Structure formats: C-alpha cells, structure tokens
Amino acid sequence: MVVLLTACGSKIPDPLNWKLDDFTYTNQESQSFGLSDLQGKVWIADFIFTNCETVCPPMTANMAKLQQKMKEEGLEVEFVSFSVDPEHDTPQALTEYIKKYNADLSNWHLLTGYDQEEIEQFAMKQFKTIVQMPKQSDQVIHGTDFYLVDQEGKVIKSYSGVSDTPYDEIIEHVKALQN
C-alpha cells in the first residue's frame, strides 16, 4: 500500500531535475530575454537554426503544433528556441524564419546573441545535448529533443522533437506541473 501511494504522489515519472544556470540572451525582437523572464512559468525549449536543411523545419513545425495544442487546452506555457548558429541567426533572421510556421510570438522566444562556443557549452552543460559547428559545413550538429522546464528553472523531461513527438504526454506533464 505504501509503495502505491508513493507512486501516485510523484507528479512526473523519472524527472531529470537538471537545475539551469541563469542566462540572458537576445530574442527575435532584439530585447534581452533570460531565465529571470521565465521564473514561475512552465516552458518548453529546443535548439534550432534558420538555414537548417534537415531536422529544424519538422522540429519547428512540431513546436508550433504543440503551441497550438497548449492553447487549445488553455495552458499557459512559454516556448524558447535557442539558435545553434548565432553568427547567422540575427533577431531579424529568426523573425523571418518563424513566420513560416504561423507561430504565436507572444509566448515563443527565439534566442541568439552569444557566440558559437558559448551555445555549444550552454547546450552541453545545461541541457546535456550536443551542439557542434563542423569545420566543412554550414549545417550545425545538434540534439533534436524538446525539453520541459518547470517554474523553478529545472529541466524535468525531454521528448523527441523531430518525429513521433508525444504531444499528449507533454500536455499531461505540463498539467501536472501547473497543478
């Protein structure tokens, strides 16, 4: 009986609980935006870049679909996409890129304003994912997960962002965090 009660008490199974360090970067509106702006909010993060020829278009389409589903559920969630190609992804480039996806920019923040080495270290240290700019290509190597972050700035779960995105599971986890 005690084991059953304990299992029911945990909000989300096997949480990652990776505490994020403070950050402040530049959003698509050329404004400072960082962890302090997300304090007290549930948010979903990913890593993309605007001239990606493979995984980023489906990831961004999936994130836009997830944003729409959250809205339909009446859930207030922020979305944060970190550019993995900051040299090319200016605020203007990010704005042009996201327009193709009918995204609501009132709660979707596309971030840049750091150098390549910084985003590579940030991704690995904070989200335990690779970001690497190859020497012979303009196609950045990066992880394809979506990350659920809680109100305290802890990464709770990761999910496939490029294919078979588990929308219902993500929504269920967001509801568990917000209740």
Backbone bond lengths (Angstrom), bond angles and torsions (degrees), N, CA, C in turn:
res aa  C-N    CA-C-N  psi(-1)  N-CA   C-N-CA  omega(-1)  CA-C   N-CA-C  phi
1 M - - - 1.458 - - 1.527 111.00 -
2 V 1.304 117.89 -43.35 1.460 121.80 -179.11 1.525 110.48 -61.85
3 V 1.321 116.94 -41.60 1.468 121.24 179.64 1.529 110.43 -61.82
4 L 1.297 118.14 -42.81 1.461 121.53 179.16 1.525 111.07 -63.00
5 L 1.319 117.76 -42.65 1.458 120.56 179.33 1.520 111.52 -65.29
6 T 1.316 117.34 -38.73 1.453 121.31 178.19 1.523 110.71 -62.70
7 A 1.324 116.62 -43.43 1.464 120.82 -179.25 1.525 111.01 -63.83
8 C 1.318 116.80 -38.00 1.464 119.94 179.93 1.525 111.88 -70.36
9 G 1.339 116.92 -24.02 1.456 121.03 -176.26 1.515 113.87 -76.02
10 S 1.321 118.20 -23.14 1.467 119.09 -178.05 1.523 109.33 -80.91
11 K 1.323 115.39 132.01 1.460 120.31 -175.67 1.522 112.09 -68.36
12 I 1.317 116.63 -47.44 1.460 122.10 -175.44 1.522 107.63 -132.76
13 P 1.324 117.06 129.59 1.464 118.92 -177.34 1.533 112.73 -65.85
14 D 1.313 115.76 138.80 1.471 123.28 175.33 1.529 113.61 48.93
15 P 1.329 117.42 57.00 1.471 118.59 179.10 1.525 111.11 -65.48
16 L 1.325 116.08 146.62 1.462 121.35 179.00 1.535 111.22 -74.60
17 N 1.353 116.11 -41.47 1.471 122.40 178.71 1.525 113.48 56.28
18 W 1.327 116.89 45.26 1.463 121.60 175.48 1.525 107.82 -89.48
19 K 1.319 117.08 111.10 1.469 121.83 -179.44 1.526 109.44 -75.00
20 L 1.320 116.84 124.17 1.461 121.48 179.92 1.526 110.77 -82.40
21 D 1.322 115.32 142.98 1.458 121.31 172.27 1.524 108.43 -80.74
22 D 1.313 115.51 156.63 1.462 120.39 179.18 1.531 110.55 -60.37
23 F 1.313 115.97 144.23 1.465 121.90 174.51 1.511 108.68 -147.58
24 T 1.318 115.67 151.67 1.459 122.21 171.65 1.514 107.24 -142.54
25 Y 1.321 116.43 121.44 1.455 122.18 -179.88 1.524 109.02 -125.93
26 T 1.319 117.88 -159.19 1.465 122.97 -178.00 1.526 108.36 -118.95
27 N 1.332 116.73 130.36 1.466 119.47 179.92 1.530 111.43 -90.56
28 Q 1.327 115.85 -177.56 1.467 122.22 -176.30 1.527 112.64 -65.01
29 E 1.320 117.22 -13.05 1.471 121.35 177.67 1.530 111.33 -100.16
30 S 1.340 116.58 13.00 1.471 123.56 -178.52 1.527 112.40 63.09
31 Q 1.330 116.71 25.22 1.464 122.55 177.79 1.526 109.75 -103.58
32 S 1.333 116.56 150.34 1.461 120.66 173.57 1.519 108.84 -66.09
33 F 1.328 115.24 138.03 1.458 120.34 179.34 1.523 107.29 -150.90
34 G 1.337 115.57 134.46 1.454 117.52 -177.97 1.506 113.60 -157.74
35 L 1.316 113.92 -167.17 1.455 120.87 -176.37 1.527 111.75 -58.12
36 S 1.326 117.42 -35.90 1.474 119.70 -179.47 1.532 111.28 -63.58
37 D 1.343 117.22 -29.25 1.471 120.70 177.65 1.525 111.78 -72.44
38 L 1.317 116.46 -17.13 1.460 121.92 -176.98 1.531 112.48 -103.22
39 Q 1.321 116.17 -2.78 1.466 121.01 -178.24 1.528 110.05 -57.27
40 G 1.322 115.66 131.11 1.457 120.72 178.81 1.521 113.73 82.59
41 K 1.343 117.32 2.55 1.467 121.50 -178.32 1.532 110.19 -118.63
42 V 1.312 115.19 149.33 1.462 121.43 171.33 1.523 106.31 -87.40
43 W 1.339 116.50 136.88 1.458 118.77 -179.40 1.515 111.80 -144.41
44 I 1.324 114.07 160.32 1.467 122.61 -179.98 1.525 107.39 -121.64
45 A 1.323 115.91 130.48 1.462 121.33 -177.57 1.519 111.17 -118.92
46 D 1.325 114.83 154.06 1.460 121.23 169.42 1.519 108.92 -151.10
47 F 1.329 115.40 175.84 1.458 123.24 -179.15 1.525 107.73 -125.23
48 I 1.342 116.64 122.59 1.462 122.17 -175.59 1.528 109.61 -144.07
49 F 1.334 116.93 173.31 1.468 120.97 168.27 1.513 109.11 -151.32
50 T 1.328 115.76 154.28 1.465 121.06 -166.31 1.521 114.95 -74.45
51 N 1.325 119.78 -26.27 1.466 118.32 179.50 1.528 111.75 -104.21
52 C 1.316 115.65 23.98 1.468 122.37 176.64 1.531 109.13 -64.74
53 E 1.321 115.41 134.52 1.474 120.67 -178.04 1.525 112.67 -103.31
54 T 1.330 118.50 -0.99 1.466 119.68 -174.22 1.524 112.74 -126.56
55 V 1.326 117.85 -85.35 1.463 121.63 -167.93 1.526 115.88 -84.24
56 C 1.322 117.77 -24.74 1.477 119.11 -173.89 1.530 114.26 -67.53
57 P 1.333 119.61 -41.97 1.469 116.96 177.70 1.536 113.43 -57.60
58 P 1.358 119.60 -48.04 1.468 116.51 176.96 1.528 113.05 -66.96
59 M 1.336 117.38 -34.39 1.466 118.82 177.58 1.523 110.98 -62.47
60 T 1.322 116.55 -44.62 1.463 119.89 -178.40 1.525 110.56 -68.00
61 A 1.320 116.94 -38.33 1.473 120.29 175.89 1.531 109.94 -62.97
62 N 1.329 117.29 -40.76 1.465 121.05 178.85 1.525 111.31 -67.21
63 M 1.329 116.60 -37.57 1.470 120.17 177.90 1.532 109.27 -66.46
64 A 1.330 117.56 -41.01 1.471 120.89 177.91 1.527 110.29 -63.14
65 K 1.329 116.80 -39.96 1.464 120.96 177.65 1.531 110.02 -64.83
66 L 1.330 116.45 -41.71 1.462 120.71 178.07 1.530 110.35 -63.90
67 Q 1.323 116.67 -40.65 1.462 120.97 177.73 1.538 109.68 -59.04
68 Q 1.321 116.72 -45.49 1.469 121.25 179.67 1.530 111.17 -63.31
69 K 1.331 116.74 -42.79 1.470 120.60 179.28 1.534 111.00 -63.86
70 M 1.323 117.00 -38.73 1.471 120.30 177.94 1.530 110.01 -63.01
71 K 1.319 115.44 -42.12 1.463 120.83 179.03 1.532 110.24 -62.13
72 E 1.339 116.57 -43.82 1.467 121.08 179.08 1.528 111.41 -62.30
73 E 1.324 116.85 -31.78 1.467 122.07 179.34 1.532 111.65 -82.49
74 G 1.342 116.71 -6.27 1.458 120.48 -178.47 1.526 113.06 74.15
75 L 1.321 116.61 24.62 1.465 121.57 -178.57 1.523 110.49 -96.35
76 E 1.313 115.57 134.25 1.463 120.53 177.11 1.514 108.48 -94.45
77 V 1.328 115.18 109.39 1.458 122.45 -177.33 1.521 107.47 -135.59
78 E 1.328 116.10 140.88 1.457 121.21 174.24 1.530 108.22 -95.92
79 F 1.314 116.36 151.07 1.463 122.45 178.10 1.521 107.60 -122.72
80 V 1.334 116.31 134.31 1.456 121.77 -176.96 1.526 108.47 -132.81
81 S 1.324 115.67 120.69 1.465 120.86 175.42 1.521 108.08 -113.50
82 F 1.323 115.49 119.80 1.457 121.95 178.04 1.523 108.45 -91.27
83 S 1.329 117.94 125.11 1.456 120.52 176.11 1.524 109.19 -72.33
84 V 1.338 116.04 135.52 1.460 120.95 176.35 1.529 110.84 -99.21
85 D 1.330 115.93 5.99 1.467 121.84 178.03 1.534 108.52 -133.91
86 P 1.341 116.56 65.62 1.470 119.62 -172.30 1.521 114.30 -65.39
87 E 1.309 118.16 -22.78 1.461 119.98 179.45 1.533 110.88 -63.97
88 H 1.326 116.39 -37.22 1.466 121.41 -179.30 1.527 113.31 -97.22
89 D 1.324 116.30 -28.56 1.466 120.11 -174.82 1.527 111.68 -88.68
90 T 1.315 113.99 81.13 1.458 121.22 174.13 1.536 108.55 -74.75
91 P 1.314 117.64 166.26 1.467 118.11 174.08 1.535 112.19 -53.65
92 Q 1.332 117.02 -39.76 1.468 120.63 179.84 1.536 111.22 -65.36
93 A 1.326 117.32 -42.35 1.469 120.93 178.87 1.524 110.62 -63.76
94 L 1.325 116.87 -40.31 1.464 120.67 178.67 1.527 110.87 -65.49
95 T 1.329 117.06 -39.44 1.470 120.97 178.39 1.523 110.59 -63.55
96 E 1.328 117.33 -45.31 1.468 120.85 178.76 1.529 110.94 -62.80
97 Y 1.311 116.26 -42.07 1.468 122.10 -179.23 1.530 110.96 -60.35
98 I 1.322 117.13 -49.63 1.460 120.65 -172.16 1.530 112.23 -72.02
99 K 1.328 117.31 -22.08 1.472 120.77 178.77 1.532 111.65 -58.33
100 K 1.325 117.50 -30.63 1.470 121.46 -178.32 1.529 112.73 -66.70
101 Y 1.333 116.90 -13.84 1.466 120.18 -171.49 1.528 113.86 -110.26
102 N 1.311 117.88 10.07 1.470 122.04 -179.66 1.533 111.64 49.94
103 A 1.304 115.82 40.63 1.459 120.98 -179.16 1.522 110.65 -80.98
104 D 1.309 115.53 151.34 1.458 122.16 174.30 1.527 106.95 -91.94
105 L 1.316 116.54 109.56 1.462 120.43 -176.35 1.528 113.46 -81.06
106 S 1.315 117.18 1.69 1.464 118.48 176.97 1.529 111.10 -70.10
107 N 1.332 117.17 -23.73 1.468 119.49 178.60 1.539 112.30 -135.34
108 W 1.333 116.43 20.63 1.467 120.27 175.91 1.523 107.45 -123.06
109 H 1.307 115.38 120.69 1.460 122.44 -174.28 1.524 108.90 -116.09
110 L 1.333 116.45 117.05 1.462 121.66 178.15 1.521 106.94 -100.55
111 L 1.326 115.74 120.75 1.458 119.80 -168.93 1.524 113.18 -110.36
112 T 1.323 114.24 144.23 1.456 125.21 176.73 1.531 106.01 -151.06
113 G 1.335 117.71 -163.13 1.464 119.01 176.14 1.512 113.65 94.49
114 Y 1.307 116.87 26.49 1.462 123.58 176.65 1.520 106.10 -138.59
115 D 1.328 117.91 172.30 1.469 118.17 176.81 1.528 110.42 -96.25
116 Q 1.310 115.70 172.14 1.465 121.17 -175.02 1.526 111.87 -59.25
117 E 1.312 116.71 -44.54 1.465 119.99 -178.86 1.535 110.97 -62.06
118 E 1.321 116.05 -39.25 1.468 119.67 -178.80 1.525 111.70 -64.49
119 I 1.340 118.57 -43.86 1.466 119.29 -179.11 1.530 110.64 -69.61
120 E 1.326 116.91 -33.62 1.467 119.51 177.40 1.527 110.50 -63.62
121 Q 1.331 116.86 -44.52 1.467 120.97 179.23 1.532 111.14 -69.80
122 F 1.332 116.61 -41.55 1.465 121.73 179.47 1.528 110.61 -59.64
123 A 1.323 117.10 -48.10 1.467 121.08 -178.56 1.528 110.98 -60.38
124 M 1.326 116.11 -44.88 1.466 119.63 -178.07 1.536 111.41 -69.43
125 K 1.315 116.69 -47.10 1.469 120.05 -175.65 1.531 112.08 -70.28
126 Q 1.330 116.97 -43.33 1.460 120.49 -172.67 1.529 113.83 -89.06
127 F 1.337 116.72 -40.39 1.464 120.66 -174.61 1.524 112.72 -114.09
128 K 1.339 116.76 1.01 1.467 123.05 177.31 1.531 111.68 54.19
129 T 1.339 114.61 42.77 1.458 120.70 179.64 1.526 109.58 -132.68
130 I 1.317 115.17 153.51 1.461 120.58 -177.68 1.526 111.31 -82.80
131 V 1.311 114.98 141.68 1.463 123.97 164.01 1.515 104.29 -138.41
132 Q 1.332 115.65 123.85 1.456 119.11 -178.28 1.519 110.25 -148.47
133 M 1.336 115.38 128.15 1.461 122.14 177.18 1.532 107.91 -90.86
134 P 1.342 117.11 112.77 1.469 118.78 178.87 1.529 111.38 -69.09
135 K 1.311 116.35 152.95 1.470 121.08 -178.81 1.531 112.14 -70.74
136 Q 1.329 117.18 -32.50 1.473 121.09 -171.95 1.529 113.96 -107.25
137 S 1.327 117.86 17.38 1.471 119.58 -176.31 1.525 109.98 -151.14
138 D 1.343 115.51 156.95 1.460 119.49 174.31 1.529 110.77 -98.11
139 Q 1.342 116.77 7.22 1.458 121.37 -179.73 1.525 109.63 -97.69
140 V 1.313 115.83 107.08 1.460 122.44 -175.74 1.529 109.47 -72.00
141 I 1.315 115.52 135.90 1.467 121.41 174.73 1.525 106.57 -83.61
142 H 1.342 116.50 129.06 1.471 119.60 179.91 1.510 111.13 -158.39
143 G 1.326 115.10 160.63 1.458 121.48 177.45 1.519 111.30 -69.60
144 T 1.326 115.09 159.63 1.463 120.53 -174.74 1.531 112.87 -119.82
145 D 1.315 117.26 19.28 1.463 119.95 -179.01 1.524 112.11 -86.09
146 F 1.326 114.00 156.71 1.455 122.69 164.70 1.531 105.78 -98.92
147 Y 1.323 116.68 142.10 1.460 121.75 -178.12 1.514 109.87 -119.47
148 L 1.325 116.43 127.91 1.460 122.54 175.78 1.525 107.95 -91.21
149 V 1.332 116.18 123.91 1.459 122.14 -178.39 1.531 108.19 -118.59
150 D 1.327 115.12 134.45 1.473 119.15 -177.20 1.530 112.50 -85.66
151 Q 1.327 115.06 -178.31 1.455 122.83 -175.07 1.529 113.08 -65.06
152 E 1.321 117.40 -18.24 1.463 122.00 -179.33 1.525 112.40 -98.58
153 G 1.328 116.90 4.42 1.457 119.85 179.78 1.517 113.90 80.66
154 K 1.324 116.23 31.91 1.468 120.61 176.44 1.527 109.11 -109.68
155 V 1.331 116.39 132.71 1.466 121.16 173.18 1.523 106.59 -72.50
156 I 1.327 115.63 120.31 1.459 121.46 -175.42 1.527 111.97 -98.10
157 K 1.326 117.06 -41.91 1.470 121.13 -176.39 1.521 109.38 -149.40
158 S 1.340 114.76 158.38 1.463 120.73 169.82 1.519 108.05 -126.10
159 Y 1.319 114.85 150.24 1.468 122.17 -175.93 1.524 108.69 -140.90
160 S 1.321 116.42 157.07 1.457 119.72 175.60 1.528 109.35 -64.36
161 G 1.328 115.92 128.24 1.453 119.82 178.86 1.511 113.39 -102.96
162 V 1.334 116.56 -14.67 1.464 119.25 -173.18 1.530 113.12 -98.74
163 S 1.323 118.19 -34.18 1.465 120.07 178.07 1.523 108.92 -149.01
164 D 1.314 115.79 152.67 1.467 121.64 -178.66 1.532 112.25 50.29
165 T 1.310 115.64 42.07 1.465 120.38 179.06 1.536 108.78 -62.53
166 P 1.329 117.35 124.30 1.475 120.44 -176.19 1.534 112.54 -83.01
167 Y 1.322 115.94 72.18 1.472 121.26 -175.17 1.529 112.28 -52.61
168 D 1.327 117.29 -48.64 1.464 120.64 -176.10 1.524 111.39 -62.96
169 E 1.333 116.61 -39.46 1.464 120.37 178.91 1.532 110.68 -65.90
170 I 1.328 116.46 -41.79 1.465 120.24 179.03 1.530 109.67 -62.77
171 I 1.323 117.07 -45.37 1.471 121.43 178.71 1.528 110.43 -60.10
172 E 1.335 116.95 -43.76 1.468 121.65 178.64 1.536 110.29 -60.33
173 H 1.337 116.87 -41.95 1.459 120.88 179.93 1.531 111.84 -68.78
174 V 1.322 116.84 -37.95 1.473 120.25 176.86 1.528 109.15 -62.61
175 K 1.330 116.65 -45.37 1.467 120.18 179.24 1.531 110.65 -60.66
176 A 1.320 117.30 -39.53 1.477 120.73 179.18 1.535 110.00 -63.83
177 L 1.315 117.56 -39.72 1.474 120.21 178.97 1.523 111.88 -69.33
178 Q 1.324 117.08 -33.42 1.472 120.39 -175.18 1.536 112.52 -86.86
179 N 1.319 117.43 -8.63 1.487 119.69 179.17 1.511 111.57 -94.95
